[in-house]
Every structure is written in C-alpha cells, then in structure tokens.
Amino acid sequence: MHKTATASGDAASRGMPMPLGLFVFTLIYGGMTVLAGFLAYKQSRLWPTDLAVESGIFAFLLLVVITSTIAQLYGREMANRIVWWGFLPLALSIGLMTLVLALPASPEMIAGRPGALEAFEMVHGQFWRVVASGPVAYLVSLLLNIWIFDRLRAGGGGGSTLGLMARGAIASALSQAVDSVIFVTLAFYGEFDITSLLVGQVIAKVTLSLVLVPFLITFGVRAARWLDTPADRAESAG
C-alpha cells in the first residue's frame, strides 16, 4: 500500500496522470454523492419487519467502500481530499435542481402528462432538505470512516486480506451508525415519526457494513490494483 500511495504522490508532484484506478473510483464517487440524495426520498421497508430505511444508504455504502479503497491504496490524505471535493457535485446538483424547479413547465407536459408536474415538484421541492442534510452527515461519517480505517491499520494487522476486511467492517459500521442519526434527524424530523426509520437505518447500515462492505472493499482494492497495472489488463484482454 505504502508503495502505491508514494508512487501516486510522486506522480502527482511531477504532473503525471493520476493512476487509472484512482481516476475511475473518483468518477464513480462523484456520481454516488448526487444519487444518494435522490434515492434518500424513498423509505423502503425492511421485510419481514416494519422497520424502514431511506434508500440512499445503498449509494452511500458505495461511498464508504470507495473512500476506504482510496485510503488503503493511495493514502488517508488522498481519501480525505476526495471527500471534501465531493461537495462540488452536491452543490451543482442543488443549484441545478433549484433552477429546474423555477423554470415554467411546457404546455405539452401539463396537458399530456396529468399529475406529472405536481409529482415532480412534490418530490423535488423537498429535495433541498434531504440534500442539505446530506452534506453534514456525509462529511462527518466519511471522514470518521477514513480516520477509523487508517487508525486500525496503524494499530497493526492491517496488511492481510482478513485485516483489510475487518478494518473495513468496523470503520463502516461505526461511521454509518453516526451517519444515520445525523441524516435522518436533520432530513425528516418533524415530517413524521422518525423512530422506525432511524432504528431501521442504523440496523441496516450496521448489518450491511458487517456483511457486505468487507467483500466490496476487498473487491475494490483488487479492481483498483488491476486498473493501475497495464500488464495485468493486457493479459486479461489477451
């Protein structure tokens, strides 16, 4: 890891292109920051219980996986930098949504698609609160995830695949529990009883963090290493 992170930093200082793995994961990261806000408006039932979860968690867990992968291969500083730059697509999405809501709808839409405009405005008119709540939870939880992930490696035992999976699971579970409390409270408090959603959100994120995230991080690290090694890609293509 240290060799990869050092090589990445040296390349950046010499003005060389960033590693392909870092480039690809950064692109995906930007898309997930915006998509998480849109998906969050739907609360999905956690069958067979009556607990609920906001659907943005699926995109947000990918943000956790990507930042952990970047921290593992390219260093904690690079991962933190990606988190801070993630505010840019968030800000652009809020600005564009505000503009689109302010623009008048076409007569064809109003006449040909009854109810579509009202549905769009009902959902996205409240989008500002969900998205405005997101950056607070986003910043706190992802920086916390990177910090825990990096500190656990500094404590030893982080070099093996099992160590990587364990660090990813612990860091994700703790940071996502914090994220759930912040996001659900800021986004939905006062609109309905958030108890079921909050409990479901914490359970879902912690469970997915322990069950799914370790394998996704392992896959992410291997995928980034493959992307960063032209010889491996050429061999696979051949």
Salt bridges, closest charged atoms under 4 A:
ASP50 OD1 - ARG45 NH2 3.68
GLU77 OE2 - ARG81 NH2 3.22
ASP150 OD2 - ARG76 NH1 3.79
ASP150 OD1 - ARG153 NH2 2.82
ASP179 OD2 - LYS205 NZ 2.07
GLU191 OE2 - ARG129 NH1 3.40
